[in-house]
Amino acid sequence: MADNLQDSSLKNRFVAAMNNAKEILDAITGFASDRIGSLVGIGIVALVVWISWKYLSAHLQDGAIESWEIILFVVIASSIFGIVVWFLVVFSGREVSNAQLSRVIVFCYVFTWLSILSSILPFIVFPLSNQLPRLMMQSPIGIVKGCVESLDNGKNALPLELQCGKNTDQWIVNVGGRVEPQSDANREQEDIKSWVPARIQGGLAVPLYFVVLALVGSAVSMTRRVPEYQERTGPDTSQPITNGKAREYLVLQILQVVSAPLIAITAYYLVDPTSRATTVALGFVSGFASETVLLYIRALTTKLQPDKPRVTGTPGVELSATSLNFGRQAVGTRSSAQTVTIVNRTGNPINVSKIETTGDFAQNITSPLTIAAGATCAIDVTFVPSGKGACTGILSIVDDAPGSPRSVSLSGKGA
């Protein structure tokens, strides 16, 4: 008898030790998985900084480039790579927890202010650099100070503010055009170290201020949208969305800021503004409305796709989902709601006698209720884990239509 009690005590201690070890391993794994992206990002940024410094230090020794220009280049290159890695870290993952959504929103706010800062950076840095004039003239995409020369003797008139010979030299964004100094004396110089007036032939050319206005307009639009989507993921809202949908909408906001200059250039050549006031308005509006333009493009491409074959069958009661996964959720906190919709296609009203959930899951509908023919009923399901580890449950729906009872599998993980 004593031996049996001793064996049972040893077994309980062993099980307790294994459970403690499992919790420690889960904590270490979670810590590593949450920070592996950050460590990779830091490594990539450090590599970019080292390569940039090695490459540019030789030019520094030759006197061809100043030290502050190297530092600025390294900072800009590292920032770009850092933003890309940060984006991949916060936007990756199948499920979107509340903590991850918070990181996504922080990224969006930082990205918005960096976009505004980048729009004014050329006006601050370009006049101070000695090497940028030569690089911009030789680059297929650059910013130069000058005018645009028509290749067809004026048959297709350019905007007056860009035409050469009108004393309208200004900062111009050049895409694919040939750039050369206007003065013959400057044209013979092999190393141009000042912003001499340039002449652009061919390619696409738009005023720099126009692109800046478009970028600022898109950033303003994003600043307006981010808090709206953040609020709609909360519990007290008339138009709730899931964390996954919020992430999808925020990706679109980032894309509309990135694509705003391209949309603005397209609008400039399509509208062909004839006055400075029209150009200013068009620049800001094309950036502010870049989200709408992208949505129209997506809708157009969707219409061009072939229709999916329709599946015919017996009318009945349909559920919008057969399973819901809430991902990781802090213990004792309530997740964002995920919706299951009951669709009545029977042609007659149906009576729902019971809607209930099991496990650490809850729903918001009080039964019994009646769903009219052709009507729907939306059930919001939430997850409040009572402890750490995987959690499962069932959403059960009992009605008087064929196929009852109906069920939706529920899953999540307490963290």
C-alpha positions in Angstrom: 0.0 0.0 0.0 2.8 2.4 0.9 4.7 1.5 -2.3 1.6 2.3 -4.4 1.2 5.7 -2.7 4.9 6.4 -3.2 4.6 5.5 -6.9 1.6 7.7 -7.3 3.3 10.6 -5.7 6.4 10.2 -7.9 4.1 10.0 -11.0 2.3 13.2 -10.0 5.6 15.0 -9.5 6.8 13.8 -12.8 3.7 15.1 -14.6 3.9 18.4 -12.8 7.6 18.7 -13.8 6.7 17.9 -17.4 3.9 20.5 -17.4 6.3 23.2 -16.1 8.9 22.3 -18.7 6.2 22.6 -21.4 5.2 26.0 -20.2 8.8 27.2 -20.1 9.3 25.8 -23.7 6.2 27.5 -24.9 7.3 30.8 -23.4 10.7 30.6 -25.0 9.1 29.6 -28.4 6.7 32.5 -28.2 9.4 34.9 -27.3 11.6 33.8 -30.2 8.7 33.7 -32.7 7.7 37.3 -31.7 11.2 38.6 -32.1 12.8 36.6 -34.9 11.5 39.0 -37.5 13.0 41.9 -35.6 16.4 40.1 -35.3 16.4 39.4 -39.0 15.5 43.0 -39.8 18.3 44.3 -37.6 20.7 41.9 -39.3 19.7 43.1 -42.8 19.9 46.7 -41.9 23.4 46.2 -40.4 24.5 44.4 -43.6 23.2 47.3 -45.7 25.0 49.8 -43.6 28.3 47.9 -43.8 28.1 47.4 -47.6 27.1 51.0 -48.2 30.0 52.3 -46.0 32.5 50.0 -47.7 31.3 51.0 -51.2 31.2 54.8 -50.5 34.3 55.1 -48.3 36.5 54.7 -51.4 34.8 57.7 -53.0 35.3 59.6 -49.8 39.0 59.0 -49.9 39.1 60.3 -53.5 37.3 63.5 -52.5 34.5 62.7 -55.0 31.9 62.7 -52.3 31.6 64.3 -48.9 31.3 62.5 -45.6 27.8 63.9 -44.7 26.5 62.6 -48.1 27.7 59.1 -47.2 26.0 59.3 -43.9 22.8 60.5 -45.4 22.9 57.8 -48.0 23.5 55.1 -45.4 20.6 56.5 -43.2 18.2 56.6 -46.2 19.1 53.1 -47.5 18.9 51.6 -44.0 15.6 53.3 -43.3 14.1 51.9 -46.5 15.3 48.4 -45.8 14.2 48.7 -42.2 10.7 49.8 -43.2 10.4 46.9 -45.7 11.5 44.4 -43.0 9.2 45.9 -40.4 6.3 45.7 -42.9 6.9 42.0 -43.5 7.1 41.4 -39.7 3.9 43.1 -38.6 1.8 42.2 -41.7 2.7 38.5 -42.0 0.9 35.7 -40.3 -2.4 33.9 -41.0 -4.3 35.1 -37.9 -4.3 38.6 -36.6 -4.4 39.0 -32.8 -5.2 42.3 -31.0 -1.5 42.7 -30.2 -0.5 42.2 -33.8 -3.2 44.6 -35.0 -1.8 47.2 -32.6 1.7 46.8 -34.2 0.2 47.2 -37.6 -1.5 50.4 -36.6 1.7 51.8 -35.1 3.5 51.0 -38.4 0.8 52.8 -40.4 1.1 56.0 -38.3 4.9 55.9 -38.6 4.7 55.2 -42.4 2.3 58.2 -42.8 4.7 60.7 -41.2 7.7 59.2 -43.1 5.8 59.8 -46.3 5.2 63.4 -45.5 8.9 63.8 -44.5 10.1 62.2 -47.7 8.0 64.7 -49.7 9.9 67.7 -48.4 13.3 66.0 -48.2 14.4 66.9 -51.8 13.9 70.6 -51.1 16.3 70.3 -48.1 19.0 68.0 -49.3 19.3 68.6 -53.1 20.6 72.2 -52.9 23.4 71.1 -50.5 24.8 68.2 -52.4 27.6 68.4 -55.0 27.2 64.9 -56.5 23.5 64.7 -56.9 23.3 67.0 -60.0 25.5 64.6 -62.0 23.7 61.5 -60.7 20.3 62.9 -61.4 21.2 63.8 -65.0 22.6 60.3 -65.7 19.8 58.4 -63.9 16.7 57.2 -65.9 14.6 58.4 -63.0 15.6 61.6 -61.2 14.8 65.2 -60.2 16.4 67.9 -62.2 16.1 71.7 -62.4 15.2 72.9 -65.9 12.6 72.6 -68.6 11.2 70.2 -71.2 11.9 70.4 -74.9 9.3 69.1 -77.4 10.4 66.5 -79.9 7.8 67.2 -82.5 8.3 70.9 -83.0 5.4 71.9 -80.8 2.7 69.9 -82.6 1.7 68.3 -79.3 2.0 71.3 -77.0 3.5 70.7 -73.6 2.2 72.5 -70.5 3.5 76.1 -70.5 5.1 75.7 -67.1 7.4 73.0 -68.5 8.2 74.4 -71.9 11.8 75.6 -72.6 12.1 79.2 -73.7 9.4 80.4 -71.4 11.8 81.3 -68.5 10.1 78.6 -66.4 13.0 76.5 -65.2 11.9 74.6 -62.1 12.3 71.3 -60.3 11.0 68.5 -62.5 10.6 64.8 -61.9 12.0 63.0 -65.0 11.1 59.4 -65.9 13.0 58.0 -68.8 13.8 61.3 -70.6 17.2 62.4 -71.9 18.7 65.1 -69.8 21.5 67.5 -70.7 22.6 70.9 -69.6 21.0 73.9 -71.5 24.3 75.7 -71.8 27.0 74.5 -74.2 29.7 75.4 -71.7 28.1 73.3 -69.0 27.5 70.5 -71.5 31.2 70.1 -72.1 31.9 69.6 -68.4 32.6 66.0 -67.4 31.9 66.5 -63.7 28.9 68.8 -63.0 28.9 69.8 -59.3 26.0 72.4 -59.3 22.4 72.4 -60.3 22.8 74.0 -63.7 19.6 74.4 -65.8 18.9 71.2 -67.8 16.9 70.3 -70.8 14.7 67.2 -70.9 13.8 65.4 -74.1 11.3 62.6 -74.2 10.1 60.4 -71.3 7.6 61.6 -68.7 8.2 64.9 -66.9 6.0 66.6 -64.3 6.7 69.4 -61.8 8.1 68.2 -58.5 5.6 70.2 -56.5 2.8 68.3 -58.3 4.1 64.9 -57.1 4.7 66.3 -53.6 1.1 67.5 -53.4 -0.1 64.0 -54.5 2.1 62.4 -51.9 0.8 64.7 -49.1 -2.8 64.2 -50.3 -2.4 60.4 -50.0 -0.8 60.7 -46.6 -3.7 62.9 -45.4 -6.2 60.3 -46.7 -4.3 57.6 -44.9 -4.2 59.6 -41.6 -8.0 59.9 -41.9 -8.6 56.1 -42.5 -6.3 54.5 -40.0 -8.1 55.6 -36.8 -11.4 54.8 -38.5 -10.4 51.2 -39.1 -8.9 51.0 -35.6 -12.2 52.1 -34.1 -14.2 49.6 -36.1 -12.3 46.7 -34.6 -13.5 47.7 -31.1 -16.6 46.3 -29.3 -18.8 49.5 -29.5 -19.2 50.3 -33.2 -22.0 50.2 -35.6 -19.9 48.8 -38.5 -17.6 46.2 -36.9 -14.8 44.5 -38.8 -12.5 41.7 -37.9 -8.8 42.1 -37.2 -8.0 40.4 -40.5 -10.2 42.7 -42.5 -8.6 45.7 -40.7 -5.2 44.5 -41.8 -6.4 44.1 -45.4 -7.8 47.6 -45.5 -4.6 49.0 -43.9 -2.4 47.3 -46.6 -4.6 49.1 -49.2 -3.9 52.4 -47.5 -0.1 51.8 -47.7 -0.4 50.8 -51.3 -2.4 54.0 -52.2 0.4 56.1 -50.6 3.1 54.3 -52.6 1.2 54.5 -55.9 0.0 58.1 -55.4 3.0 59.6 -57.5 2.3 57.2 -60.4 -1.4 58.0 -60.3 -0.6 61.7 -60.2 1.7 61.5 -63.2 -1.0 59.7 -65.1 -3.6 62.3 -64.1 -1.3 65.1 -65.2 -1.0 63.8 -68.7 -4.6 62.8 -69.0 -6.1 66.1 -67.8 -3.3 68.4 -69.2 -3.9 71.3 -66.7 -3.6 74.8 -68.3 -3.2 76.8 -65.1 -1.2 76.7 -61.9 -4.4 76.6 -59.8 -5.7 73.6 -61.8 -2.4 71.8 -61.4 -2.3 72.3 -57.6 -5.9 71.1 -57.2 -5.3 68.1 -59.5 -2.1 67.1 -57.6 -3.7 67.1 -54.2 -6.9 65.5 -55.3 -5.2 62.7 -57.3 -3.2 61.8 -54.2 -6.2 62.1 -51.8 -8.4 60.0 -54.1 -5.7 57.4 -55.0 -7.5 54.8 -52.8 -10.7 55.3 -54.9 -8.6 54.9 -58.1 -7.1 51.6 -56.8 -10.6 50.3 -55.8 -11.9 51.1 -59.3 -9.0 49.3 -60.9 -9.6 46.2 -58.7 -13.3 46.3 -59.5 -12.5 46.5 -63.2 -10.1 43.6 -63.2 -12.7 41.6 -61.2 -15.3 42.2 -63.9 -12.8 41.1 -66.6 -12.4 37.7 -64.9 -14.6 34.8 -66.1 -17.6 34.1 -64.0 -17.3 31.2 -61.6 -19.6 28.3 -62.4 -22.7 28.3 -60.3 -23.5 25.4 -58.2 -27.2 24.4 -58.1 -28.8 22.5 -55.4 -31.8 22.2 -53.1 -32.7 25.5 -51.3 -32.2 25.3 -47.6 -30.4 26.9 -44.7 -26.9 28.0 -45.2 -24.1 29.2 -42.9 -21.5 31.6 -44.0 -18.7 29.7 -42.3 -18.1 26.1 -41.0 -15.2 27.1 -38.7 -13.7 30.1 -36.9 -10.2 30.5 -35.7 -9.5 33.3 -33.3 -5.7 32.8 -33.1 -3.7 33.9 -30.0 -5.6 35.9 -27.4 -4.5 37.1 -24.0 -6.0 35.2 -21.1 -9.0 36.9 -19.6 -9.5 39.4 -22.5 -12.2 39.4 -25.1 -11.3 39.0 -28.8 -12.8 40.9 -31.7 -16.0 39.4 -32.9 -16.2 37.1 -35.8 -19.5 36.7 -37.6 -21.4 33.6 -38.7 -24.5 34.4 -40.9 -27.5 32.2 -41.2 -29.1 32.5 -44.6 -32.7 31.2 -45.0 -33.2 30.0 -48.6 -36.0 27.6 -47.9 -38.8 29.9 -49.1 -40.5 29.8 -45.7 -39.9 31.2 -42.3 -37.7 29.0 -40.0 -37.9 28.9 -36.2 -34.5 28.8 -34.4 -35.0 27.2 -31.0 -31.5 27.3 -29.7 -28.1 29.0 -30.4 -25.4 28.2 -28.0 -21.6 27.9 -27.7 -19.3 25.6 -25.7 -15.9 26.2 -24.2 -14.4 29.7 -23.8 -16.6 31.1 -26.6 -19.7 33.3 -26.5 -22.3 34.6 -28.9 -24.7 37.5 -28.9 -28.1 36.1 -30.1 -31.0 35.4 -27.8 -33.1 32.4 -28.9 -35.8 31.4 -29.8 -36.2 33.6 -32.9 -37.7 33.4 -36.4 -35.9 34.1 -39.6 -38.1 35.1 -42.5 -37.8 33.6 -46.0 -34.8 35.1 -47.8 -33.6 36.9 -44.6 -30.4 36.4 -42.7 -29.3 36.4 -39.1 -25.8 37.5 -38.1 -24.2 35.8 -35.0 -21.2 37.5 -33.5 -18.8 35.0 -31.7 -16.1 36.1 -29.3 -13.3 34.3 -27.5 -12.3 34.8 -23.9 -9.6 32.3 -22.9 -9.7 31.2 -19.3 -6.2 29.8 -19.4 -3.1 29.3 -21.6 -3.0 26.8 -24.4 -5.3 25.6 -27.2 -9.1 26.0 -26.8 -11.8 24.5 -28.9 -15.6 24.8 -28.9 -18.8 24.5 -30.9 -21.4 27.0 -32.1 -24.6 25.0 -32.2 -27.8 26.1 -34.1 -31.1 24.2 -33.7 -34.0 25.0 -36.0 -37.0 23.4 -37.7 -35.6 23.2 -41.2 -34.0 20.1 -42.8 -30.4 19.6 -41.8 -30.7 20.7 -38.2 -28.8 20.8 -35.9 -26.0 22.9 -37.5 -22.6 23.5 -36.0 -19.5 25.6 -36.5 -16.2 24.5 -35.0 -14.4 27.2 -32.9 -10.7 27.3 -32.0 -8.2 29.7 -30.4 -5.2 29.8 -28.2 -4.9 31.4 -24.8 -1.6 33.3 -24.3 
